[in-house]
């Protein structure tokens, strides 16, 4: 029984010494805070360069029925431009309302993802 306890004590001590030795070795390999910031900055810059410049994610404006059926069945009007949309989905409940259009692609060639009512305008919640 004493030999069995002695073996467990020796094994536990050996494991403890190994764990302490390994933790000391990893402490010297920890990256410096400044190098982490530099890597993050480089990664952000590289990812921004890969994105196409003309890609838009959302557009805001008022949704109307189109005045030119050849261009599309809906149109989004905002202070800058009028964008015609051709879709088979029914967004008639949003006509005349301030909306946000989610899209994928450039302004001259995009895929319509969704149209939803914009409940905020100018940073304020709109109340009907």
Secondary structure, 3 states (H helix, E strand, C coil): CHHHHHHHHHHHHHHHHHHHHHHHHHHCCCCCHHHHHHHHHHHHHHHHHHCCCCECCEEEEEEEECCCCCCCCEEEECCCCEEEECCCCCCHHHCCCEEEEEEEEECCEEEEEEEEECCEECCEECCC
